[in-house]
Amino acid sequence: MKQFSNILCAVSAGESSRPTLERAISLSENNQAQLTVVGVIPRVTGGLIMTDGTAISADLQAAMITECLQVLQCFTEPYQQRLYIQHEVLIGTGFLEIIRTVLRNGHDLLIKPAENPNFVDRLFGSDDMHLLRKCPCPVWLTQPAEKSNYKCILAAIDFDPESPDATEQDLNQQILDLSSSLALSDFAALHFVHVWDAPGEATVRSWSNNANEAAISYVEGERLRHERGLDRLHEQLKNYLGKEAYEYLSPQFHLCRGTASMVIPATARQFQADMVVMGTVARTGIAGLLIGNTAETILEQLRCSVLAIKPAGFISPVKLAE
């Protein structure tokens, strides 16, 4: 299934980026998509003077651009017989220039290696968090030892079981589509997890004459509400994939009680997931809205690749003209 048409791959052109580039090449081939590979260099500030008084900032910037472009071309040369690869050198702050490139060229996927994998045991660096918060297209951050084919993909889905809105439904459809497409292409096991809780249990206990019975009834009612919502998504995926593809994929659906910030990372570890697919923003139309505390807490705990998706209508706070 074709999901992307214009992929952006941001690399550092070192061997640590090789698995990410190879994943981008494979995605581009499978989707018949355009591929642009970019590198980012710092902007040389004006006023840089040599000892003889000659200003060299413009010449130095031009030389850095040329060198970076040559490195990118050499880095991608083994793959250029397989497909046409565009190259671009971005100048300035990494996450800002990457997002501006997405906005300018209409990229529908950004893929890049995650930063700082060993820093204070956190996988995602600050540039990555900026991209997760502000990049309008899906962001795929790869782990340092990225596999050519994933064995297990975990998709986290969230919904209001009683009154799902159009934004929520669109986001969940994207998660269903992308996770199932990737699982089929990689021959990977696919697990969906929805986390629920019964926040009023303590109140029910305190106000009821038969505390245990009332609490059990309330909790079971909440569980059934979320189970029905999950069943609807289950049927939605069946209809989307078709009988043959669905039976081949055999996705597993998990309804887990608890807090998402604890359950989702624990479930990813339990299944040894190679990737977690999840939504990162719960509201649209507000420029600069940060990802929620829950999503950010989850992302900081994961030790696998992540595909983070925003709902339709998300407005990036980054602008082209700044």
Buried (B, 14 or more C-beta within 10 A) or exposed (E): BEBBBBBBBBBBBEEBBBBBBBBBBBBBEBBEBBBBBBBBBEEBEEEBEEEEEEEEBEEEBEEBBEEBBEBBBEBBEEBEEEBEBEBBBBBEBBBBBBBBBBBEEEBBBBBBBBBEBEEEEBBBBEBBBBBBBBBBBBBBBBBBEBBEEBBBBBBBBBBEBEEBEEBBBBBBBBBBBBBBBBBBBBEBBBBBBBBBBBEEBEEBBEEBEEBEEBBEEBBEEBBEBBBEBBEBBBEBBBEBBEEEBBEEBEBEBBBBEEEBBBBBBBBBBEBEBBBBBBBBBBEBEEEEBBBBEBBBBBBBBBBBBBBBBBBEBBBBEBEEEE
